Amino acid sequence: MSRTCVILQPSYVPWRGVFDQIRRADVFVHYDDVQYDKNGWRNRNRIKGANGSFWITIPVTLPDGNCDTALLDARIDAKQKWREKHWAAIRGSYRRAPFFDALAEWLRPHYERETETLAEFTIPLQEACATALGLSDTEFVRSSTLGVAGERTERLVEICRHLRADHYLSGPSARDYLDRDAFDRAGITVEFVEYDYGPYTQLHGAFDPRVSIVDTLAMLGPRAIDALTP
């Protein structure tokens, strides 16, 4: 039987495309020991408020300001009161959403939990979102626990082999840089997800397809899983 692996850097309440990949995966690898990419999706995302979509960003500090810091070593700036601000922004944006109360019951405790590193906040939160979507069959692991070395595509291949996966699922942008031959030599097939999801009813004006999964869960509740299918 084929075993599908997805390898993605952990992000802050990512959009539904990430959870579509989780839905399709037998094992999902939080790629947490690669270089932290500043101004990416690791510490920020977008939610939809009365004036349109806007960013919520977790303040991050890097040890000694080192740009080569691994994602798992990126620290949350404890001096800033971002947790209260983010929860207030989420509540203000979605308090009138049909399923906000059910969402708040499990989401709010994450904003009351003190964590020192970015990954220790975002990874459990991302897995909690997957649980809320009903994605209970996918196995989650962190790349930092596997002891698998290598560079770029070579390491992705070795992670798949380590996890006994013979099928690798990736986002469409990887077509431009992924070494398909390396996977072929290892006997691992490659598939690229096509992000072609339909709209659903949102608050606050015209539909925005690129907002956080928080929006999808608040609006659709137990039917949010249906929004992950193109």
ABEGO torsion letter per residue (X at the ends): XBBBBBBBBBBBGBBAAAAAAAAABABBBBBAABBBBBGBAAABBBBBBAAEBBBBBBBBBBBGGBAABBAAABBBBAABBAAAAAAAAAAAAAAABAAAAAAAAAAAAAAABBBABAAAAAAAAAAAAAAAAGBAABBBBBAAAAGBBEBEAAAAAAAAAAAGBABBBBBAAAAAABBAAAAAAAGBBBBBBBBBBBBBBBBGEBBBAABBAAAAAAAAEAAAAAAABX
